[in-house]
Every structure is written in C-alpha cells, then in structure tokens.
Amino acid sequence: MLLDDITQTTRAAAVELCTRAGLNAGQIVIVGCSTSEIAGYVVGTNSSAEVGVSVFDALFDVFSERGIFIAAQCCEHLNRAIIIEREAAAGWEIVNIVPMPEAGGAFAAAAYAKLQDPVAISAISADAGLDIGNTLIGMHLKRVAVPIRLQSAFIGKATVVAARTRPPLIGGARAIYDKTLL
C-alpha cells in the first residue's frame, strides 16, 4: 500500500473520530498503531519507520489543528507506555524510556521524535481512541468506552477500531441523566 493512501485513510479516520466523538480542545486521544499490521504482517514482526511517520503526521495534523492532544501507545515491550506532550502529562507518572521502532514501535518512535516536548507516561485515561491493528488501547481509555464504527474499517491491511468515552451512569432506570454528557 502506498504511503499516500495510508495518510489519506488515517486522516479521514481522525476527522471522523473528532466529529462523531464530539472532541474538544484540550482532550486526549490515545492511539495504538501496528505498522506491521498496516503493511499486512503480524503485529510486532515488521515495524516500518516510514509508515509510523506517515500515520503520526496525518493524525497529528488533524488533532493539533483542533487543539486535541495525541497520546501514542508503545508496544508491549515497553508495557504499553504512552508518549505525549509534557503539557498534557500533568498528574501522570513519567517514566524513563525512549521508544525505537523495534522496542516501543515505529508509531511511538515517530511521536517521540516529532512532538515538541515529549515525555513517556505509564498510563492515561483518554477521552477517545483509535486502535490501528489490534494494539489493545482499552486500558488507556476512561472508564466507559463507547465504540464508534468508522466509514473505513481499515488503514492499509490493519483493522481500525475507534471509541469515545462518557461518564458512568449511576442510579439505574429512575435516575435523570445529563444528555449532553452521553
């Protein structure tokens, strides 16, 4: 698959997520990305720096123009740590790692190289997420995740799963809920 196609489908997924999740400036989107899966290989077997940069750049352009922070999930070898701008990391435990394409993943390595003031944190509770290639981002979403079916279910050969979050509903059938939060 051509990098231009990857860039275009990634950008479209990001725009659709922002719109359908109702994301606002200051919110955080967690992204897990297997460049191996995008290229048609098994996750963790064929990391591609070019694909990682292409995906990161497309997402960063869409999110940053809306004031949304991108949080890049590293692979399991770095315990799925998160690469994020220091400004958005307030209150989260900073850890001492630098991702590389073969240790952390090409996408996380691209994030670390391209963010203005990147730090790694051990965990986060993001407002929405994109899982590109079955990278298991659920542990980094706020408590109640709601799936979003995107127009395109693939970026390259990788499946894409999107989610937004909402506050938990407390009180059962007789409770009155603030519909703006749902």
C-alpha positions in Angstrom: 0.0 0.0 0.0 1.3 3.5 -0.9 2.1 5.9 1.9 -0.3 8.5 0.3 -3.2 6.0 0.7 -2.2 5.3 4.3 -2.0 9.1 5.0 -5.4 9.8 3.4 -7.3 6.9 5.2 -5.6 7.8 8.5 -6.6 11.5 8.2 -10.2 10.5 7.3 -10.4 8.3 10.4 -9.1 11.1 12.6 -11.5 13.6 11.2 -14.4 11.2 11.6 -13.4 10.3 15.2 -13.2 14.0 16.1 -16.7 14.7 14.6 -18.5 11.6 15.9 -16.9 11.7 19.4 -17.6 15.5 19.7 -13.9 16.1 20.8 -12.9 19.5 22.0 -9.6 21.3 22.5 -7.7 20.0 25.5 -9.0 16.5 25.2 -6.7 13.5 24.6 -6.9 10.7 22.0 -5.0 7.5 22.7 -3.7 5.8 19.5 -2.2 2.4 19.3 -0.7 1.6 15.9 0.9 -1.5 14.5 2.8 -0.6 11.4 3.4 -4.3 10.8 -0.4 -4.8 10.6 -0.8 -1.9 8.3 1.7 -3.5 5.9 -0.1 -6.8 6.1 2.2 -8.6 8.6 1.5 -9.9 12.1 1.8 -7.3 14.8 5.3 -6.9 16.0 7.0 -8.6 13.1 7.8 -6.0 10.5 8.0 -2.5 12.0 8.2 0.3 9.5 9.5 3.8 10.4 8.1 5.3 7.2 4.6 4.0 7.9 4.9 5.2 11.6 5.8 8.7 10.5 3.0 8.7 7.8 0.4 7.7 10.3 1.6 10.0 13.1 1.9 13.0 10.8 -1.7 12.5 9.5 -3.1 12.2 13.0 -1.1 15.0 14.5 -2.2 17.4 11.7 -5.9 16.7 12.3 -5.7 16.6 16.1 -3.4 19.6 16.6 -5.4 21.9 14.4 -8.3 21.2 16.8 -6.3 21.6 20.0 -6.6 17.9 20.8 -3.6 16.0 22.3 -2.4 12.8 20.7 -1.2 10.1 23.1 0.9 7.4 21.3 0.8 3.9 22.9 4.1 2.0 22.8 4.1 -1.8 22.3 4.0 -4.4 25.0 7.9 -4.4 25.3 7.6 -1.0 26.9 4.5 -2.1 28.9 2.2 0.0 26.6 3.7 3.3 28.0 2.3 6.5 26.4 4.3 9.1 24.5 2.6 12.5 24.9 3.4 16.2 25.1 4.6 17.2 28.6 1.8 19.8 28.8 -0.8 17.0 28.7 1.0 14.7 31.1 0.2 16.7 34.3 -0.7 14.3 37.1 0.5 11.2 35.3 3.6 9.2 36.3 6.5 10.0 33.9 8.7 7.0 33.1 12.2 7.0 31.6 12.0 5.4 28.2 12.6 6.4 24.6 10.8 4.2 22.0 12.5 2.8 19.0 10.9 1.1 16.0 11.9 -2.4 17.3 11.3 -1.5 21.0 8.2 0.5 21.5 7.1 0.6 17.9 7.6 2.8 14.9 4.5 4.9 15.6 5.5 5.7 19.2 9.1 6.4 18.0 7.7 8.8 15.4 5.7 10.5 18.1 8.7 10.9 20.4 10.8 12.3 17.5 8.1 14.8 16.3 6.4 16.1 19.5 7.7 19.4 20.7 8.3 18.3 24.3 7.6 14.6 24.5 7.5 12.5 27.7 6.6 8.9 28.4 4.0 8.1 31.0 3.0 4.8 32.4 -0.8 5.2 31.9 -3.5 7.6 31.0 -7.3 7.9 30.9 -8.0 9.3 27.4 -11.2 10.8 26.1 -11.2 8.8 22.8 -9.1 6.3 21.0 -8.0 4.8 17.7 -6.7 1.2 17.7 -5.0 0.5 14.4 -4.0 -3.1 14.1 -5.3 -4.7 17.3 -2.9 -3.0 19.7 -5.3 -3.1 22.7 -5.8 0.6 23.8 -8.7 -0.1 26.1 -6.5 0.1 29.2 -5.9 3.8 28.4 -9.4 4.9 27.9 -11.7 6.5 30.5 -14.0 4.0 32.3 -16.9 3.8 30.0 -15.9 3.4 26.3 -18.4 3.6 23.5 -17.4 2.0 20.2 -17.6 4.1 17.0 -17.9 2.4 13.7 -15.8 4.4 11.2 -16.6 4.7 7.5 -13.4 2.7 6.8 -12.6 -0.3 9.0 -9.0 -0.5 7.7 -5.8 1.6 7.4 -3.8 -0.4 4.9 -4.3 -4.0 5.9 -4.9 -3.2 9.6 -8.3 -3.1 11.2 -9.3 0.1 12.9 -11.4 0.3 16.0 -12.5 3.7 17.4 -14.0 4.7 20.7 -15.2 7.7 22.6 -15.8 7.8 26.3 -18.6 9.1 28.5 -19.2 9.5 32.2 -20.6 6.4 34.0 -24.3 6.3 34.5 -25.2 5.9 38.2 -28.6 5.3 39.6 -30.4 2.9 37.3 -33.7 3.3 35.5 -35.1 6.0 37.7 -32.1 8.3 37.5 -32.1 11.5 35.5 -29.1 11.9 33.2 -27.4 14.9 31.7 -27.9 14.0 28.0 -25.2 16.4 26.9 -22.6 14.1 28.5 -23.8 11.0 26.7 
